[in-house]
């Protein structure tokens, strides 16, 4: 049961997100920088752990990082483009709604991540894990940047005219 617990949690989270996908959520463009900063801190701890365990930085690890970063950039771009954005006509706040495609991308990413970790034997600093870390970095940085650009491109708020 312990092996399947992450999949159960992911299924519950995706089900909750799916049920709320038609409800617009307020998006704060200024906070889009928060996730990349947190991920950079996690990567710094990961690199420190990599260094402290004496793991070797081989050509395979470098290739996994480059491939993971490239795939993460593409997935982040797609994820950001699949979110529907609009301005609330009453308040002028930027609102976002997730799409089914975006939720499927998230689900597939989690399944692939756990599958790769099983292939790597659960090694915390294996080639697949390094590639997944680079993938997450590419995904979050690209998603945040594209979402920020899309928010800036939205027309400014025009208050509703009441007659």
C-alpha positions in Angstrom: 0.0 0.0 0.0 2.9 2.4 0.8 4.1 2.1 -2.8 0.8 3.3 -4.1 0.2 6.1 -1.6 1.7 8.9 -3.8 -0.5 7.8 -6.7 -3.6 8.0 -4.5 -2.7 11.4 -3.2 -2.0 12.6 -6.8 -5.4 11.2 -7.9 -7.2 13.0 -5.1 -5.4 16.3 -5.8 -6.2 16.1 -9.5 -9.8 15.2 -8.7 -10.1 18.3 -6.5 -8.5 20.5 -9.2 -10.7 19.0 -11.8 -13.9 19.8 -9.8 -12.7 23.4 -9.4 -11.5 24.0 -12.9 -14.6 26.0 -13.9 -14.2 28.3 -11.0 -11.9 31.3 -11.9 -9.0 31.8 -9.4 -7.4 35.2 -8.8 -3.9 35.3 -10.2 -1.3 37.7 -8.7 1.4 38.3 -11.3 3.8 39.7 -8.6 3.8 36.3 -6.8 4.7 34.3 -10.0 8.4 34.7 -8.9 7.8 32.8 -5.6 7.8 29.3 -7.0 11.1 29.7 -9.0 12.8 31.1 -5.9 11.6 28.2 -3.7 12.7 25.7 -6.4 16.1 27.4 -6.6 16.4 26.8 -2.8 15.5 23.2 -3.2 18.0 22.8 -6.0 20.7 24.3 -3.9 20.0 21.8 -1.1 19.9 19.0 -3.7 23.3 20.1 -5.1 24.7 20.3 -1.6 23.5 16.8 -0.9 24.9 15.6 -4.2 28.3 17.1 -3.2 28.2 15.8 0.3 27.5 12.2 -0.7 30.4 12.2 -3.1 28.3 11.3 -6.1 30.1 11.6 -9.4 29.0 14.2 -12.0 29.3 12.0 -15.1 28.3 12.6 -18.8 25.1 10.6 -18.2 24.1 13.0 -15.3 25.0 16.0 -17.5 22.9 14.6 -20.4 20.0 13.9 -18.0 20.1 17.5 -16.7 20.2 19.0 -20.2 17.4 16.8 -21.5 15.3 17.3 -18.3 15.8 21.1 -18.6 14.8 21.1 -22.3 11.7 18.9 -21.7 10.7 21.0 -18.7 10.9 24.2 -20.7 8.6 22.8 -23.3 6.2 21.4 -20.7 6.2 24.7 -18.8 5.5 26.7 -21.9 2.6 24.3 -22.8 1.3 24.4 -19.2 1.3 28.2 -19.1 -0.4 28.5 -22.5 -3.1 26.0 -21.5 -4.3 28.2 -18.6 -7.2 30.6 -19.6 -6.7 34.2 -18.4 -9.1 37.1 -18.3 -9.8 40.2 -16.3 -12.7 40.4 -14.0 -14.8 43.2 -15.3 -15.9 44.3 -11.9 -12.6 44.3 -10.0 -10.0 44.3 -12.7 -8.2 41.4 -11.1 -6.6 38.8 -13.4 -8.4 35.6 -13.2 -7.2 32.1 -14.3 -8.9 28.8 -15.1 -7.2 25.5 -15.5 -8.0 23.4 -18.5 -8.4 19.7 -18.8 -5.2 19.5 -20.9 -3.2 21.2 -18.2 -4.6 18.8 -15.5 -3.7 15.9 -17.7 -0.1 17.2 -18.2 0.2 17.5 -14.4 -1.0 13.9 -13.9 1.3 12.5 -16.6 4.3 14.4 -15.1 3.7 12.8 -11.7 3.2 9.3 -13.1 6.4 9.7 -15.1 8.3 11.0 -12.2 7.4 8.2 -9.9 8.0 5.6 -12.7 11.5 7.0 -13.3 12.2 6.9 -9.6 11.3 3.2 -9.5 13.5 2.5 -12.5 16.4 4.2 -10.7 15.9 2.0 -7.7 14.8 4.8 -5.5 18.2 6.3 -5.6 18.0 9.9 -4.3 20.9 11.1 -6.5 20.5 9.0 -9.6 20.5 10.0 -13.2 16.7 10.0 -13.5 16.3 12.0 -10.3 18.7 14.6 -11.6 16.9 14.8 -14.9 13.6 15.2 -13.0 15.0 18.0 -10.9 16.1 19.8 -14.0 12.7 19.2 -15.6 10.9 20.8 -12.6 13.3 23.8 -12.8 12.6 24.3 -16.5 8.9 23.8 -16.1 8.4 26.2 -13.2 10.7 28.9 -14.5 9.2 28.8 -18.0 5.6 28.6 -16.7 6.2 31.6 -14.4 7.8 33.7 -17.2 5.1 32.9 -19.8 2.3 33.6 -17.3 3.9 36.9 -16.3 4.2 37.9 -20.0 0.6 36.9 -20.7 -0.6 38.9 -17.7 1.3 42.0 -18.9 -0.3 41.5 -22.4 -3.9 41.6 -21.0 -5.7 44.9 -21.7 -5.9 47.3 -18.8 -9.0 47.3 -16.6 -11.9 49.3 -17.9 -14.6 49.9 -15.2 -18.1 48.9 -16.3 -20.2 51.8 -17.4 -23.5 52.1 -15.6 -26.2 54.1 -17.2 
